[in-house]
Amino acid sequence: MLFPLIGLLTLYGFLSSCISSPQPPSQPISSGPAVNELLTRAQGGEAEAQNQLGIHYSEGQGLPQNYQEAKYWFKKAADQGHAGAQVNLGTLYSLGQGAPFSDPMALFWFQKAADQRNALAFAKLGMMYERGRGVSQNLVEAHMWYNLSAAYGEKRAAESRNTLAKHMTAEQLAEAEARAKKWTPARR
């Protein structure tokens, strides 16, 4: 009789750890003044602090790595229009870390950040179009996004764009470059 009870308790513990809590994250384990000050600012609603706290949780810097808590803080900052947090939140969705794997949600957040001319968001959109993740594969669109990203200073995007260009026709390259020159953020 004891073994089935232990099995049920083990199963309950496992299942309960798989359910994300809508509650705000707990106090960080680290007691460093910098982390505590960052937490205070994030709890006060400061978007940059919320994004930074999300990065700390995502990367396990000064805090235990916890993608669900990273998502919580990225979402708070992203909802305030913080472009970096929007990219970070989209990345969690694209990897299925702390959030359900969802290319449509990743695209949504990358696009919101791209509308603010975020270089990394441009690169992420380029990757999504190049690989056909959440959208139909489109090398012209991918090249356009990589081109914009490179123009805004993302060096790795230039490498991706140049590699992609080897698989495109001259007409496709001309179209991608023309689209990049005409691109403007979506009006929302």
C-alpha positions as CSV (number, residue, x, y, z in Angstrom):
1,M,0.0,0.0,0.0
2,L,2.9,2.4,0.7
3,F,4.4,2.0,-2.8
4,P,1.3,3.2,-4.7
5,L,1.1,6.1,-2.4
6,I,4.7,7.1,-3.0
7,G,4.2,6.7,-6.7
8,L,1.2,9.0,-6.6
9,L,3.1,11.6,-4.6
10,T,6.0,11.4,-7.0
11,L,3.6,11.8,-10.0
12,Y,1.9,14.8,-8.3
13,G,5.2,16.5,-7.6
14,F,6.3,16.0,-11.2
15,L,3.0,17.2,-12.7
16,S,2.8,20.2,-10.4
17,S,6.2,21.3,-11.5
18,C,5.1,21.2,-15.1
19,I,2.3,23.7,-14.5
20,S,3.3,27.4,-14.9
21,S,2.1,29.6,-12.2
22,P,0.3,32.9,-13.0
23,Q,1.7,34.3,-9.7
24,P,4.6,36.8,-9.8
25,P,8.0,35.2,-9.5
26,S,9.4,34.5,-6.0
27,Q,12.2,36.5,-4.4
28,P,15.6,35.7,-6.0
29,I,17.9,33.3,-4.2
30,S,20.9,35.6,-4.6
31,S,21.1,38.2,-1.9
32,G,23.5,40.5,-3.8
33,P,22.6,44.2,-3.6
34,A,22.7,44.6,-7.3
35,V,20.1,41.9,-7.9
36,N,17.9,43.1,-5.1
37,E,18.0,46.7,-6.4
38,L,17.2,45.4,-9.9
39,L,14.3,43.4,-8.5
40,T,13.0,46.5,-6.7
41,R,13.1,48.5,-9.9
42,A,11.4,45.7,-11.9
43,Q,8.7,45.3,-9.4
44,G,8.2,49.1,-9.5
45,G,7.4,48.8,-13.2
46,E,10.6,49.9,-14.9
47,A,10.7,48.2,-18.3
48,E,14.5,48.2,-18.6
49,A,14.9,46.6,-15.2
50,Q,12.2,44.0,-16.0
51,N,14.1,43.1,-19.2
52,Q,17.4,42.9,-17.4
53,L,15.9,40.7,-14.6
54,G,14.5,38.5,-17.4
55,I,18.0,38.2,-18.9
56,H,19.4,37.3,-15.4
57,Y,16.8,34.5,-15.0
58,S,17.2,33.3,-18.6
59,E,20.9,33.1,-18.4
60,G,21.3,32.1,-14.8
61,Q,23.3,35.2,-14.0
62,G,23.2,35.9,-10.2
63,L,19.9,34.0,-10.1
64,P,18.9,30.4,-10.7
65,Q,18.2,29.8,-14.4
66,N,14.4,29.8,-14.7
67,Y,12.8,30.4,-18.1
68,Q,9.3,30.8,-16.7
69,E,10.4,33.7,-14.5
70,A,12.4,35.1,-17.4
71,K,9.2,35.0,-19.5
72,Y,7.2,36.7,-16.8
73,W,9.6,39.7,-16.7
74,F,10.2,39.8,-20.4
75,K,6.4,39.9,-20.9
76,K,6.0,42.8,-18.4
77,A,8.6,44.8,-20.2
78,A,7.4,43.8,-23.7
79,D,3.9,44.9,-22.9
80,Q,5.3,48.4,-22.1
81,G,6.9,48.5,-25.6
82,H,10.5,47.5,-24.7
83,A,11.9,46.3,-28.0
84,G,14.7,44.2,-26.4
85,A,12.2,42.4,-24.2
86,Q,10.0,41.8,-27.2
87,V,12.9,40.1,-28.9
88,N,13.8,38.1,-25.8
89,L,10.1,37.0,-25.3
90,G,9.9,36.0,-29.0
91,T,13.1,34.0,-28.6
92,L,11.6,32.1,-25.6
93,Y,8.6,31.2,-27.8
94,S,10.8,30.2,-30.7
95,L,12.8,27.8,-28.5
96,G,9.9,26.6,-26.3
97,Q,11.7,27.8,-23.2
98,G,9.5,29.0,-20.3
99,A,6.7,29.3,-22.9
100,P,5.0,26.8,-25.2
101,F,6.9,26.4,-28.5
102,S,5.1,28.8,-30.9
103,D,6.5,30.2,-34.1
104,P,3.4,32.5,-34.5
105,M,4.0,34.0,-31.1
106,A,7.7,34.4,-31.8
107,L,6.9,36.2,-35.1
108,F,4.4,38.4,-33.3
109,W,7.0,39.6,-30.8
110,F,9.8,39.9,-33.3
111,Q,7.6,42.0,-35.6
112,K,6.7,44.3,-32.7
113,A,10.4,44.9,-32.0
114,A,11.2,45.2,-35.7
115,D,8.6,48.0,-35.9
116,Q,10.9,49.9,-33.5
117,R,13.9,49.3,-35.8
118,N,15.5,46.7,-33.5
119,A,18.5,45.1,-35.3
120,L,18.2,41.8,-33.6
121,A,14.5,41.6,-34.3
122,F,15.3,42.1,-38.0
123,A,17.8,39.2,-37.9
124,K,15.3,36.9,-36.1
125,L,12.7,37.7,-38.7
126,G,15.2,36.9,-41.4
127,M,15.9,33.6,-39.8
128,M,12.2,32.8,-39.6
129,Y,11.6,33.5,-43.3
130,E,14.8,31.7,-44.4
131,R,13.8,28.5,-42.6
132,G,10.1,28.8,-43.1
133,R,9.3,28.9,-39.4
134,G,5.7,30.1,-38.9
135,V,5.7,31.5,-42.4
136,S,6.2,30.2,-45.9
137,Q,9.9,30.0,-46.7
138,N,10.8,33.2,-48.6
139,L,14.4,33.9,-49.4
140,V,13.6,37.4,-50.7
141,E,11.9,38.4,-47.3
142,A,14.7,36.7,-45.4
143,H,17.4,38.7,-47.3
144,M,15.4,41.9,-46.8
145,W,15.3,41.4,-43.0
146,Y,18.9,40.4,-42.8
147,N,19.8,43.4,-44.9
148,L,17.9,45.7,-42.5
149,S,19.5,44.0,-39.5
150,A,23.0,44.5,-41.0
151,A,22.2,48.2,-41.8
152,Y,21.3,48.7,-38.1
153,G,24.6,47.2,-37.0
154,E,24.0,43.4,-36.5
155,K,27.3,41.9,-37.9
156,R,26.0,38.3,-37.8
157,A,23.1,39.3,-40.0
158,A,25.5,40.5,-42.7
159,E,27.0,37.0,-42.7
160,S,23.6,35.3,-42.9
161,R,22.6,37.7,-45.7
162,N,25.7,37.0,-47.7
163,T,25.4,33.2,-47.3
164,L,21.7,33.4,-48.3
165,A,22.6,35.5,-51.4
166,K,24.5,32.6,-52.8
167,H,21.3,30.7,-53.2
168,M,19.3,33.5,-54.8
169,T,19.0,34.7,-58.4
170,A,20.0,38.2,-59.4
171,E,16.3,39.1,-59.7
172,Q,15.6,37.9,-56.2
173,L,18.5,39.9,-54.8
174,A,17.4,43.1,-56.6
175,E,13.8,42.6,-55.2
176,A,15.1,42.0,-51.7
177,E,17.3,45.1,-51.8
178,A,14.5,47.2,-53.2
179,R,12.2,46.0,-50.4
180,A,14.8,46.8,-47.7
181,K,15.2,50.4,-49.1
182,K,11.4,50.9,-49.0
183,W,10.7,49.2,-45.7
184,T,9.0,51.3,-43.0
185,P,7.6,50.2,-39.6
186,A,4.0,49.0,-39.5
187,R,1.6,51.6,-38.2
188,R,-0.4,50.2,-35.3
